[in-house]
Amino acid sequence: MNVATEYRAGVFALTGICGLIDVACFVAIGGVFAELMTGNLLLVGISIGTRQFDPSTAALYASAIVPFLLGAFAAGRL
């Protein structure tokens, strides 16, 4: 079994889960996609999982994720 075959099931699972979240948010919120941070969170998770997380790049991830979380919290409070 080659490396590409080993990762294929995981990639399909991640794609399916993200698709389900997109559909659930789209239907529940009334036509708005809320799964925009998937790519950022996936990159953080992969880098942590493979032990290649570099703290110097944490600011890049945080610059996208923190404002998203603040906006989501503020919108939820409204």
mmCIF file of the N, C-alpha and C atoms, coordinates in Angstrom:
data_MODEL
# 
_entry.id   MODEL 
# 
loop_
_atom_site.group_PDB 
_atom_site.id 
_atom_site.type_symbol 
_atom_site.label_atom_id 
_atom_site.label_alt_id 
_atom_site.label_comp_id 
_atom_site.label_asym_id 
_atom_site.label_entity_id 
_atom_site.label_seq_id 
_atom_site.pdbx_PDB_ins_code 
_atom_site.Cartn_x 
_atom_site.Cartn_y 
_atom_site.Cartn_z 
_atom_site.occupancy 
_atom_site.B_iso_or_equiv 
_atom_site.pdbx_formal_charge 
_atom_site.auth_seq_id 
_atom_site.auth_comp_id 
_atom_site.auth_asym_id 
_atom_site.auth_atom_id 
_atom_site.pdbx_PDB_model_num 
ATOM 1   N N  . MET A 1 1  ? 0.850   -1.177 0.000  1.00 0.00 ? 1  MET A N  1 
ATOM 2   C CA . MET A 1 1  ? 0.000   0.000  0.000  1.00 0.00 ? 1  MET A CA 1 
ATOM 3   C C  . MET A 1 1  ? 0.897   1.241  0.000  1.00 0.00 ? 1  MET A C  1 
ATOM 4   N N  . ASN A 1 2  ? 0.647   2.147  -0.927 1.00 0.00 ? 2  ASN A N  1 
ATOM 5   C CA . ASN A 1 2  ? 1.474   3.354  -0.982 1.00 0.00 ? 2  ASN A CA 1 
ATOM 6   C C  . ASN A 1 2  ? 0.897   4.457  -0.092 1.00 0.00 ? 2  ASN A C  1 
ATOM 7   N N  . VAL A 1 3  ? 1.655   5.505  0.067  1.00 0.00 ? 3  VAL A N  1 
ATOM 8   C CA . VAL A 1 3  ? 1.286   6.594  0.970  1.00 0.00 ? 3  VAL A CA 1 
ATOM 9   C C  . VAL A 1 3  ? 0.008   7.286  0.512  1.00 0.00 ? 3  VAL A C  1 
ATOM 10  N N  . ALA A 1 4  ? -0.150  7.488  -0.789 1.00 0.00 ? 4  ALA A N  1 
ATOM 11  C CA . ALA A 1 4  ? -1.341  8.177  -1.307 1.00 0.00 ? 4  ALA A CA 1 
ATOM 12  C C  . ALA A 1 4  ? -2.607  7.409  -0.971 1.00 0.00 ? 4  ALA A C  1 
ATOM 13  N N  . THR A 1 5  ? -2.561  6.095  -1.013 1.00 0.00 ? 5  THR A N  1 
ATOM 14  C CA . THR A 1 5  ? -3.730  5.280  -0.684 1.00 0.00 ? 5  THR A CA 1 
ATOM 15  C C  . THR A 1 5  ? -4.060  5.382  0.794  1.00 0.00 ? 5  THR A C  1 
ATOM 16  N N  . GLU A 1 6  ? -3.068  5.484  1.650  1.00 0.00 ? 6  GLU A N  1 
ATOM 17  C CA . GLU A 1 6  ? -3.308  5.567  3.086  1.00 0.00 ? 6  GLU A CA 1 
ATOM 18  C C  . GLU A 1 6  ? -4.036  6.856  3.457  1.00 0.00 ? 6  GLU A C  1 
ATOM 19  N N  . TYR A 1 7  ? -3.731  7.944  2.790  1.00 0.00 ? 7  TYR A N  1 
ATOM 20  C CA . TYR A 1 7  ? -4.340  9.231  3.113  1.00 0.00 ? 7  TYR A CA 1 
ATOM 21  C C  . TYR A 1 7  ? -5.681  9.457  2.414  1.00 0.00 ? 7  TYR A C  1 
ATOM 22  N N  . ARG A 1 8  ? -5.967  8.685  1.415  1.00 0.00 ? 8  ARG A N  1 
ATOM 23  C CA . ARG A 1 8  ? -7.171  8.901  0.605  1.00 0.00 ? 8  ARG A CA 1 
ATOM 24  C C  . ARG A 1 8  ? -8.442  8.823  1.450  1.00 0.00 ? 8  ARG A C  1 
ATOM 25  N N  . ALA A 1 9  ? -8.560  7.837  2.321  1.00 0.00 ? 9  ALA A N  1 
ATOM 26  C CA . ALA A 1 9  ? -9.761  7.699  3.147  1.00 0.00 ? 9  ALA A CA 1 
ATOM 27  C C  . ALA A 1 9  ? -9.923  8.894  4.079  1.00 0.00 ? 9  ALA A C  1 
ATOM 28  N N  . GLY A 1 10 ? -8.842  9.378  4.652  1.00 0.00 ? 10 GLY A N  1 
ATOM 29  C CA . GLY A 1 10 ? -8.904  10.543 5.528  1.00 0.00 ? 10 GLY A CA 1 
ATOM 30  C C  . GLY A 1 10 ? -9.312  11.802 4.793  1.00 0.00 ? 10 GLY A C  1 
ATOM 31  N N  . VAL A 1 11 ? -8.782  11.974 3.597  1.00 0.00 ? 11 VAL A N  1 
ATOM 32  C CA . VAL A 1 11 ? -9.136  13.145 2.792  1.00 0.00 ? 11 VAL A CA 1 
ATOM 33  C C  . VAL A 1 11 ? -10.609 13.093 2.407  1.00 0.00 ? 11 VAL A C  1 
ATOM 34  N N  . PHE A 1 12 ? -11.102 11.931 2.028  1.00 0.00 ? 12 PHE A N  1 
ATOM 35  C CA . PHE A 1 12 ? -12.522 11.797 1.697  1.00 0.00 ? 12 PHE A CA 1 
ATOM 36  C C  . PHE A 1 12 ? -13.395 12.056 2.916  1.00 0.00 ? 12 PHE A C  1 
ATOM 37  N N  . ALA A 1 13 ? -12.976 11.576 4.079  1.00 0.00 ? 13 ALA A N  1 
ATOM 38  C CA . ALA A 1 13 ? -13.746 11.805 5.304  1.00 0.00 ? 13 ALA A CA 1 
ATOM 39  C C  . ALA A 1 13 ? -13.792 13.288 5.650  1.00 0.00 ? 13 ALA A C  1 
ATOM 40  N N  . LEU A 1 14 ? -12.649 13.968 5.579  1.00 0.00 ? 14 LEU A N  1 
ATOM 41  C CA . LEU A 1 14 ? -12.615 15.411 5.857  1.00 0.00 ? 14 LEU A CA 1 
ATOM 42  C C  . LEU A 1 14 ? -13.486 16.181 4.878  1.00 0.00 ? 14 LEU A C  1 
ATOM 43  N N  . THR A 1 15 ? -13.436 15.819 3.615  1.00 0.00 ? 15 THR A N  1 
ATOM 44  C CA . THR A 1 15 ? -14.239 16.494 2.605  1.00 0.00 ? 15 THR A CA 1 
ATOM 45  C C  . THR A 1 15 ? -15.722 16.299 2.869  1.00 0.00 ? 15 THR A C  1 
ATOM 46  N N  . GLY A 1 16 ? -16.108 15.089 3.216  1.00 0.00 ? 16 GLY A N  1 
ATOM 47  C CA . GLY A 1 16 ? -17.510 14.810 3.509  1.00 0.00 ? 16 GLY A CA 1 
ATOM 48  C C  . GLY A 1 16 ? -18.009 15.549 4.734  1.00 0.00 ? 16 GLY A C  1 
ATOM 49  N N  . ILE A 1 17 ? -17.212 15.563 5.781  1.00 0.00 ? 17 ILE A N  1 
ATOM 50  C CA . ILE A 1 17 ? -17.600 16.259 7.010  1.00 0.00 ? 17 ILE A CA 1 
ATOM 51  C C  . ILE A 1 17 ? -17.739 17.753 6.754  1.00 0.00 ? 17 ILE A C  1 
ATOM 52  N N  . CYS A 1 18 ? -16.775 18.350 6.067  1.00 0.00 ? 18 CYS A N  1 
ATOM 53  C CA . CYS A 1 18 ? -16.847 19.788 5.765  1.00 0.00 ? 18 CYS A CA 1 
ATOM 54  C C  . CYS A 1 18 ? -18.045 20.096 4.876  1.00 0.00 ? 18 CYS A C  1 
ATOM 55  N N  . GLY A 1 19 ? -18.340 19.223 3.953  1.00 0.00 ? 19 GLY A N  1 
ATOM 56  C CA . GLY A 1 19 ? -19.518 19.413 3.106  1.00 0.00 ? 19 GLY A CA 1 
ATOM 57  C C  . GLY A 1 19 ? -20.806 19.361 3.908  1.00 0.00 ? 19 GLY A C  1 
ATOM 58  N N  . LEU A 1 20 ? -20.894 18.427 4.844  1.00 0.00 ? 20 LEU A N  1 
ATOM 59  C CA . LEU A 1 20 ? -22.079 18.340 5.696  1.00 0.00 ? 20 LEU A CA 1 
ATOM 60  C C  . LEU A 1 20 ? -22.242 19.595 6.551  1.00 0.00 ? 20 LEU A C  1 
ATOM 61  N N  . ILE A 1 21 ? -21.144 20.106 7.082  1.00 0.00 ? 21 ILE A N  1 
ATOM 62  C CA . ILE A 1 21 ? -21.207 21.327 7.884  1.00 0.00 ? 21 ILE A CA 1 
ATOM 63  C C  . ILE A 1 21 ? -21.641 22.503 7.013  1.00 0.00 ? 21 ILE A C  1 
ATOM 64  N N  . ASP A 1 22 ? -21.104 22.587 5.803  1.00 0.00 ? 22 ASP A N  1 
ATOM 65  C CA . ASP A 1 22 ? -21.512 23.659 4.890  1.00 0.00 ? 22 ASP A CA 1 
ATOM 66  C C  . ASP A 1 22 ? -23.013 23.601 4.604  1.00 0.00 ? 22 ASP A C  1 
ATOM 67  N N  . VAL A 1 23 ? -23.514 22.416 4.303  1.00 0.00 ? 23 VAL A N  1 
ATOM 68  C CA . VAL A 1 23 ? -24.941 22.266 3.998  1.00 0.00 ? 23 VAL A CA 1 
ATOM 69  C C  . VAL A 1 23 ? -25.796 22.600 5.215  1.00 0.00 ? 23 VAL A C  1 
ATOM 70  N N  . ALA A 1 24 ? -25.419 22.092 6.387  1.00 0.00 ? 24 ALA A N  1 
ATOM 71  C CA . ALA A 1 24 ? -26.201 22.362 7.601  1.00 0.00 ? 24 ALA A CA 1 
ATOM 72  C C  . ALA A 1 24 ? -26.240 23.856 7.908  1.00 0.00 ? 24 ALA A C  1 
ATOM 73  N N  . CYS A 1 25 ? -25.112 24.530 7.791  1.00 0.00 ? 25 CYS A N  1 
ATOM 74  C CA . CYS A 1 25 ? -25.077 25.980 8.035  1.00 0.00 ? 25 CYS A CA 1 
ATOM 75  C C  . CYS A 1 25 ? -25.883 26.724 6.984  1.00 0.00 ? 25 CYS A C  1 
ATOM 76  N N  . PHE A 1 26 ? -25.767 26.316 5.735  1.00 0.00 ? 26 PHE A N  1 
ATOM 77  C CA . PHE A 1 26 ? -26.480 26.990 4.654  1.00 0.00 ? 26 PHE A CA 1 
ATOM 78  C C  . PHE A 1 26 ? -27.985 26.897 4.861  1.00 0.00 ? 26 PHE A C  1 
ATOM 79  N N  . VAL A 1 27 ? -28.464 25.727 5.239  1.00 0.00 ? 27 VAL A N  1 
ATOM 80  C CA . VAL A 1 27 ? -29.905 25.534 5.451  1.00 0.00 ? 27 VAL A CA 1 
ATOM 81  C C  . VAL A 1 27 ? -30.368 26.203 6.746  1.00 0.00 ? 27 VAL A C  1 
ATOM 82  N N  . ALA A 1 28 ? -29.630 26.027 7.824  1.00 0.00 ? 28 ALA A N  1 
ATOM 83  C CA . ALA A 1 28 ? -30.052 26.551 9.127  1.00 0.00 ? 28 ALA A CA 1 
ATOM 84  C C  . ALA A 1 28 ? -29.995 28.069 9.195  1.00 0.00 ? 28 ALA A C  1 
ATOM 85  N N  . ILE A 1 29 ? -29.003 28.669 8.569  1.00 0.00 ? 29 ILE A N  1 
ATOM 86  C CA . ILE A 1 29 ? -28.832 30.115 8.667  1.00 0.00 ? 29 ILE A CA 1 
ATOM 87  C C  . ILE A 1 29 ? -29.630 30.827 7.581  1.00 0.00 ? 29 ILE A C  1 
ATOM 88  N N  . GLY A 1 30 ? -30.085 30.119 6.592  1.00 0.00 ? 30 GLY A N  1 
ATOM 89  C CA . GLY A 1 30 ? -30.894 30.743 5.556  1.00 0.00 ? 30 GLY A CA 1 
ATOM 90  C C  . GLY A 1 30 ? -30.105 31.231 4.361  1.00 0.00 ? 30 GLY A C  1 
ATOM 91  N N  . GLY A 1 31 ? -29.205 30.429 3.876  1.00 0.00 ? 31 GLY A N  1 
ATOM 92  C CA . GLY A 1 31 ? -28.478 30.772 2.660  1.00 0.00 ? 31 GLY A CA 1 
ATOM 93  C C  . GLY A 1 31 ? -27.128 31.420 2.882  1.00 0.00 ? 31 GLY A C  1 
ATOM 94  N N  . VAL A 1 32 ? -26.550 31.248 4.048  1.00 0.00 ? 32 VAL A N  1 
ATOM 95  C CA . VAL A 1 32 ? -25.242 31.824 4.348  1.00 0.00 ? 32 VAL A CA 1 
ATOM 96  C C  . VAL A 1 32 ? -24.282 30.701 4.706  1.00 0.00 ? 32 VAL A C  1 
ATOM 97  N N  . PHE A 1 33 ? -23.120 30.700 4.064  1.00 0.00 ? 33 PHE A N  1 
ATOM 98  C CA . PHE A 1 33 ? -22.096 29.727 4.418  1.00 0.00 ? 33 PHE A CA 1 
ATOM 99  C C  . PHE A 1 33 ? -21.300 30.232 5.614  1.00 0.00 ? 33 PHE A C  1 
ATOM 100 N N  . ALA A 1 34 ? -21.120 29.401 6.606  1.00 0.00 ? 34 ALA A N  1 
ATOM 101 C CA . ALA A 1 34 ? -20.369 29.789 7.797  1.00 0.00 ? 34 ALA A CA 1 
ATOM 102 C C  . ALA A 1 34 ? -19.094 28.987 7.958  1.00 0.00 ? 34 ALA A C  1 
ATOM 103 N N  . GLU A 1 35 ? -18.780 28.120 7.035  1.00 0.00 ? 35 GLU A N  1 
ATOM 104 C CA . GLU A 1 35 ? -17.626 27.232 7.151  1.00 0.00 ? 35 GLU A CA 1 
ATOM 105 C C  . GLU A 1 35 ? -16.428 27.811 6.410  1.00 0.00 ? 35 GLU A C  1 
ATOM 106 N N  . LEU A 1 36 ? -16.131 29.070 6.615  1.00 0.00 ? 36 LEU A N  1 
ATOM 107 C CA . LEU A 1 36 ? -15.054 29.713 5.887  1.00 0.00 ? 36 LEU A CA 1 
ATOM 108 C C  . LEU A 1 36 ? -13.690 29.505 6.521  1.00 0.00 ? 36 LEU A C  1 
ATOM 109 N N  . MET A 1 37 ? -13.626 29.056 7.753  1.00 0.00 ? 37 MET A N  1 
ATOM 110 C CA . MET A 1 37 ? -12.345 28.873 8.430  1.00 0.00 ? 37 MET A CA 1 
ATOM 111 C C  . MET A 1 37 ? -11.830 27.442 8.317  1.00 0.00 ? 37 MET A C  1 
ATOM 112 N N  . THR A 1 38 ? -12.498 26.609 7.543  1.00 0.00 ? 38 THR A N  1 
ATOM 113 C CA . THR A 1 38 ? -12.085 25.212 7.412  1.00 0.00 ? 38 THR A CA 1 
ATOM 114 C C  . THR A 1 38 ? -10.634 25.091 6.969  1.00 0.00 ? 38 THR A C  1 
ATOM 115 N N  . GLY A 1 39 ? -10.239 25.820 5.960  1.00 0.00 ? 39 GLY A N  1 
ATOM 116 C CA . GLY A 1 39 ? -8.867  25.729 5.451  1.00 0.00 ? 39 GLY A CA 1 
ATOM 117 C C  . GLY A 1 39 ? -7.847  26.122 6.492  1.00 0.00 ? 39 GLY A C  1 
ATOM 118 N N  . ASN A 1 40 ? -8.104  27.212 7.205  1.00 0.00 ? 40 ASN A N  1 
ATOM 119 C CA . ASN A 1 40 ? -7.165  27.649 8.236  1.00 0.00 ? 40 ASN A CA 1 
ATOM 120 C C  . ASN A 1 40 ? -7.054  26.631 9.360  1.00 0.00 ? 40 ASN A C  1 
ATOM 121 N N  . LEU A 1 41 ? -8.178  26.149 9.830  1.00 0.00 ? 41 LEU A N  1 
ATOM 122 C CA . LEU A 1 41 ? -8.154  25.174 10.919 1.00 0.00 ? 41 LEU A CA 1 
ATOM 123 C C  . LEU A 1 41 ? -7.538  23.858 10.472 1.00 0.00 ? 41 LEU A C  1 
ATOM 124 N N  . LEU A 1 42 ? -7.774  23.483 9.240  1.00 0.00 ? 42 LEU A N  1 
ATOM 125 C CA . LEU A 1 42 ? -7.176  22.257 8.708  1.00 0.00 ? 42 LEU A CA 1 
ATOM 126 C C  . LEU A 1 42 ? -5.659  22.369 8.644  1.00 0.00 ? 42 LEU A C  1 
ATOM 127 N N  . LEU A 1 43 ? -5.155  23.515 8.196  1.00 0.00 ? 43 LEU A N  1 
ATOM 128 C CA . LEU A 1 43 ? -3.703  23.705 8.140  1.00 0.00 ? 43 LEU A CA 1 
ATOM 129 C C  . LEU A 1 43 ? -3.081  23.687 9.533  1.00 0.00 ? 43 LEU A C  1 
ATOM 130 N N  . VAL A 1 44 ? -3.741  24.311 10.494 1.00 0.00 ? 44 VAL A N  1 
ATOM 131 C CA . VAL A 1 44 ? -3.241  24.283 11.871 1.00 0.00 ? 44 VAL A CA 1 
ATOM 132 C C  . VAL A 1 44 ? -3.232  22.846 12.390 1.00 0.00 ? 44 VAL A C  1 
ATOM 133 N N  . GLY A 1 45 ? -4.330  22.140 12.178 1.00 0.00 ? 45 GLY A N  1 
ATOM 134 C CA . GLY A 1 45 ? -4.420  20.750 12.643 1.00 0.00 ? 45 GLY A CA 1 
ATOM 135 C C  . GLY A 1 45 ? -3.387  19.842 12.020 1.00 0.00 ? 45 GLY A C  1 
ATOM 136 N N  . ILE A 1 46 ? -3.174  19.990 10.731 1.00 0.00 ? 46 ILE A N  1 
ATOM 137 C CA . ILE A 1 46 ? -2.170  19.167 10.049 1.00 0.00 ? 46 ILE A CA 1 
ATOM 138 C C  . ILE A 1 46 ? -0.776  19.488 10.564 1.00 0.00 ? 46 ILE A C  1 
ATOM 139 N N  . SER A 1 47 ? -0.479  20.772 10.729 1.00 0.00 ? 47 SER A N  1 
ATOM 140 C CA . SER A 1 47 ? 0.871   21.119 11.191 1.00 0.00 ? 47 SER A CA 1 
ATOM 141 C C  . SER A 1 47 ? 1.115   20.646 12.621 1.00 0.00 ? 47 SER A C  1 
ATOM 142 N N  . ILE A 1 48 ? 0.092   20.704 13.464 1.00 0.00 ? 48 ILE A N  1 
ATOM 143 C CA . ILE A 1 48 ? 0.238   20.195 14.831 1.00 0.00 ? 48 ILE A CA 1 
ATOM 144 C C  . ILE A 1 48 ? 0.341   18.673 14.815 1.00 0.00 ? 48 ILE A C  1 
ATOM 145 N N  . GLY A 1 49 ? -0.512  18.030 14.018 1.00 0.00 ? 49 GLY A N  1 
ATOM 146 C CA . GLY A 1 49 ? -0.528  16.568 13.959 1.00 0.00 ? 49 GLY A CA 1 
ATOM 147 C C  . GLY A 1 49 ? 0.749   15.967 13.409 1.00 0.00 ? 49 GLY A C  1 
ATOM 148 N N  . THR A 1 50 ? 1.401   16.664 12.512 1.00 0.00 ? 50 THR A N  1 
ATOM 149 C CA . THR A 1 50 ? 2.639   16.160 11.936 1.00 0.00 ? 50 THR A CA 1 
ATOM 150 C C  . THR A 1 50 ? 3.872   16.708 12.660 1.00 0.00 ? 50 THR A C  1 
ATOM 151 N N  . ARG A 1 51 ? 3.636   17.405 13.747 1.00 0.00 ? 51 ARG A N  1 
ATOM 152 C CA . ARG A 1 51 ? 4.704   17.993 14.570 1.00 0.00 ? 51 ARG A CA 1 
ATOM 153 C C  . ARG A 1 51 ? 5.581   18.952 13.778 1.00 0.00 ? 51 ARG A C  1 
ATOM 154 N N  . GLN A 1 52 ? 4.976   19.656 12.828 1.00 0.00 ? 52 GLN A N  1 
ATOM 155 C CA . GLN A 1 52 ? 5.693   20.648 12.040 1.00 0.00 ? 52 GLN A CA 1 
ATOM 156 C C  . GLN A 1 52 ? 5.191   22.055 12.336 1.00 0.00 ? 52 GLN A C  1 
ATOM 157 N N  . PHE A 1 53 ? 4.472   22.212 13.451 1.00 0.00 ? 53 PHE A N  1 
ATOM 158 C CA . PHE A 1 53 ? 3.919   23.520 13.793 1.00 0.00 ? 53 PHE A CA 1 
ATOM 159 C C  . PHE A 1 53 ? 5.043   24.452 14.188 1.00 0.00 ? 53 PHE A C  1 
ATOM 160 N N  . ASP A 1 54 ? 5.108   25.571 13.510 1.00 0.00 ? 54 ASP A N  1 
ATOM 161 C CA . ASP A 1 54 ? 6.135   26.565 13.770 1.00 0.00 ? 54 ASP A CA 1 
ATOM 162 C C  . ASP A 1 54 ? 5.466   27.754 14.452 1.00 0.00 ? 54 ASP A C  1 
ATOM 163 N N  . PRO A 1 55 ? 5.831   28.063 15.700 1.00 0.00 ? 55 PRO A N  1 
ATOM 164 C CA . PRO A 1 55 ? 5.185   29.174 16.404 1.00 0.00 ? 55 PRO A CA 1 
ATOM 165 C C  . PRO A 1 55 ? 5.258   30.508 15.662 1.00 0.00 ? 55 PRO A C  1 
ATOM 166 N N  . SER A 1 56 ? 6.230   30.674 14.797 1.00 0.00 ? 56 SER A N  1 
ATOM 167 C CA . SER A 1 56 ? 6.325   31.935 14.054 1.00 0.00 ? 56 SER A CA 1 
ATOM 168 C C  . SER A 1 56 ? 5.187   32.074 13.044 1.00 0.00 ? 56 SER A C  1 
ATOM 169 N N  . THR A 1 57 ? 4.606   30.967 12.607 1.00 0.00 ? 57 THR A N  1 
ATOM 170 C CA . THR A 1 57 ? 3.475   31.048 11.692 1.00 0.00 ? 57 THR A CA 1 
ATOM 171 C C  . THR A 1 57 ? 2.141   31.118 12.433 1.00 0.00 ? 57 THR A C  1 
ATOM 172 N N  . ALA A 1 58 ? 2.169   30.988 13.743 1.00 0.00 ? 58 ALA A N  1 
ATOM 173 C CA . ALA A 1 58 ? 0.930   31.067 14.516 1.00 0.00 ? 58 ALA A CA 1 
ATOM 174 C C  . ALA A 1 58 ? 0.253   32.413 14.328 1.00 0.00 ? 58 ALA A C  1 
ATOM 175 N N  . ALA A 1 59 ? 1.026   33.470 14.152 1.00 0.00 ? 59 ALA A N  1 
ATOM 176 C CA . ALA A 1 59 ? 0.453   34.802 13.935 1.00 0.00 ? 59 ALA A CA 1 
ATOM 177 C C  . ALA A 1 59 ? -0.332  34.849 12.626 1.00 0.00 ? 59 ALA A C  1 
ATOM 178 N N  . LEU A 1 60 ? 0.125   34.123 11.611 1.00 0.00 ? 60 LEU A N  1 
ATOM 179 C CA . LEU A 1 60 ? -0.607  34.082 10.346 1.00 0.00 ? 60 LEU A CA 1 
ATOM 180 C C  . LEU A 1 60 ? -1.966  33.425 10.516 1.00 0.00 ? 60 LEU A C  1 
ATOM 181 N N  . TYR A 1 61 ? -1.976  32.283 11.211 1.00 0.00 ? 61 TYR A N  1 
ATOM 182 C CA . TYR A 1 61 ? -3.243  31.605 11.454 1.00 0.00 ? 61 TYR A CA 1 
ATOM 183 C C  . TYR A 1 61 ? -4.145  32.449 12.344 1.00 0.00 ? 61 TYR A C  1 
ATOM 184 N N  . ALA A 1 62 ? -3.578  33.034 13.385 1.00 0.00 ? 62 ALA A N  1 
ATOM 185 C CA . ALA A 1 62 ? -4.361  33.828 14.325 1.00 0.00 ? 62 ALA A CA 1 
ATOM 186 C C  . ALA A 1 62 ? -4.940  35.068 13.660 1.00 0.00 ? 62 ALA A C  1 
ATOM 187 N N  . SER A 1 63 ? -4.217  35.640 12.691 1.00 0.00 ? 63 SER A N  1 
ATOM 188 C CA . SER A 1 63 ? -4.717  36.848 12.029 1.00 0.00 ? 63 SER A CA 1 
ATOM 189 C C  . SER A 1 63 ? -5.988  36.582 11.228 1.00 0.00 ? 63 SER A C  1 
ATOM 190 N N  . ALA A 1 64 ? -6.262  35.344 10.889 1.00 0.00 ? 64 ALA A N  1 
ATOM 191 C CA . ALA A 1 64 ? -7.495  34.999 10.190 1.00 0.00 ? 64 ALA A CA 1 
ATOM 192 C C  . ALA A 1 64 ? -8.538  34.420 11.135 1.00 0.00 ? 64 ALA A C  1 
ATOM 193 N N  . ILE A 1 65 ? -8.102  33.590 12.061 1.00 0.00 ? 65 ILE A N  1 
ATOM 194 C CA . ILE A 1 65 ? -9.058  32.880 12.921 1.00 0.00 ? 65 ILE A CA 1 
ATOM 195 C C  . ILE A 1 65 ? -9.618  33.770 14.018 1.00 0.00 ? 65 ILE A C  1 
ATOM 196 N N  . VAL A 1 66 ? -8.795  34.590 14.664 1.00 0.00 ? 66 VAL A N  1 
ATOM 197 C CA . VAL A 1 66 ? -9.264  35.418 15.786 1.00 0.00 ? 66 VAL A CA 1 
ATOM 198 C C  . VAL A 1 66 ? -10.334 36.426 15.340 1.00 0.00 ? 66 VAL A C  1 
ATOM 199 N N  . PRO A 1 67 ? -10.140 37.177 14.258 1.00 0.00 ? 67 PRO A N  1 
ATOM 200 C CA . PRO A 1 67 ? -11.215 38.086 13.842 1.00 0.00 ? 67 PRO A CA 1 
ATOM 201 C C  . PRO A 1 67 ? -12.505 37.353 13.474 1.00 0.00 ? 67 PRO A C  1 
ATOM 202 N N  . PHE A 1 68 ? -12.366 36.168 12.873 1.00 0.00 ? 68 PHE A N  1 
ATOM 203 C CA . PHE A 1 68 ? -13.538 35.370 12.558 1.00 0.00 ? 68 PHE A CA 1 
ATOM 204 C C  . PHE A 1 68 ? -14.295 34.999 13.825 1.00 0.00 ? 68 PHE A C  1 
ATOM 205 N N  . LEU A 1 69 ? -13.562 34.541 14.847 1.00 0.00 ? 69 LEU A N  1 
ATOM 206 C CA . LEU A 1 69 ? -14.198 34.173 16.109 1.00 0.00 ? 69 LEU A CA 1 
ATOM 207 C C  . LEU A 1 69 ? -14.835 35.381 16.792 1.00 0.00 ? 69 LEU A C  1 
ATOM 208 N N  . LEU A 1 70 ? -14.156 36.514 16.779 1.00 0.00 ? 70 LEU A N  1 
ATOM 209 C CA . LEU A 1 70 ? -14.724 37.721 17.378 1.00 0.00 ? 70 LEU A CA 1 
ATOM 210 C C  . LEU A 1 70 ? -15.989 38.152 16.654 1.00 0.00 ? 70 LEU A C  1 
ATOM 211 N N  . GLY A 1 71 ? -15.969 38.115 15.343 1.00 0.00 ? 71 GLY A N  1 
ATOM 212 C CA . GLY A 1 71 ? -17.153 38.458 14.559 1.00 0.00 ? 71 GLY A CA 1 
ATOM 213 C C  . GLY A 1 71 ? -18.296 37.490 14.795 1.00 0.00 ? 71 GLY A C  1 
ATOM 214 N N  . ALA A 1 72 ? -17.983 36.209 14.884 1.00 0.00 ? 72 ALA A N  1 
ATOM 215 C CA . ALA A 1 72 ? -19.019 35.222 15.151 1.00 0.00 ? 72 ALA A CA 1 
ATOM 216 C C  . ALA A 1 72 ? -19.621 35.406 16.531 1.00 0.00 ? 72 ALA A C  1 
ATOM 217 N N  . PHE A 1 73 ? -18.778 35.707 17.512 1.00 0.00 ? 73 PHE A N  1 
ATOM 218 C CA . PHE A 1 73 ? -19.270 35.951 18.878 1.00 0.00 ? 73 PHE A CA 1 
ATOM 219 C C  . PHE A 1 73 ? -20.149 37.211 18.907 1.00 0.00 ? 73 PHE A C  1 
ATOM 220 N N  . ALA A 1 74 ? -19.682 38.275 18.253 1.00 0.00 ? 74 ALA A N  1 
ATOM 221 C CA . ALA A 1 74 ? -20.466 39.524 18.232 1.00 0.00 ? 74 ALA A CA 1 
ATOM 222 C C  . ALA A 1 74 ? -21.799 39.332 17.528 1.00 0.00 ? 74 ALA A C  1 
ATOM 223 N N  . ALA A 1 75 ? -21.801 38.616 16.414 1.00 0.00 ? 75 ALA A N  1 
ATOM 224 C CA . ALA A 1 75 ? -23.049 38.355 15.704 1.00 0.00 ? 75 ALA A CA 1 
ATOM 225 C C  . ALA A 1 75 ? -23.984 37.493 16.535 1.00 0.00 ? 75 ALA A C  1 
ATOM 226 N N  . GLY A 1 76 ? -23.431 36.534 17.261 1.00 0.00 ? 76 GLY A N  1 
ATOM 227 C CA . GLY A 1 76 ? -24.259 35.709 18.124 1.00 0.00 ? 76 GLY A CA 1 
ATOM 228 C C  . GLY A 1 76 ? -24.886 36.499 19.274 1.00 0.00 ? 76 GLY A C  1 
ATOM 229 N N  . ARG A 1 77 ? -24.142 37.455 19.794 1.00 0.00 ? 77 ARG A N  1 
ATOM 230 C CA . ARG A 1 77 ? -24.662 38.305 20.871 1.00 0.00 ? 77 ARG A CA 1 
ATOM 231 C C  . ARG A 1 77 ? -25.775 39.224 20.359 1.00 0.00 ? 77 ARG A C  1 
ATOM 232 N N  . LEU A 1 78 ? -25.647 39.662 19.101 1.00 0.00 ? 78 LEU A N  1 
ATOM 233 C CA . LEU A 1 78 ? -26.670 40.526 18.516 1.00 0.00 ? 78 LEU A CA 1 
ATOM 234 C C  . LEU A 1 78 ? -27.968 39.777 18.369 1.00 0.00 ? 78 LEU A C  1 
# 
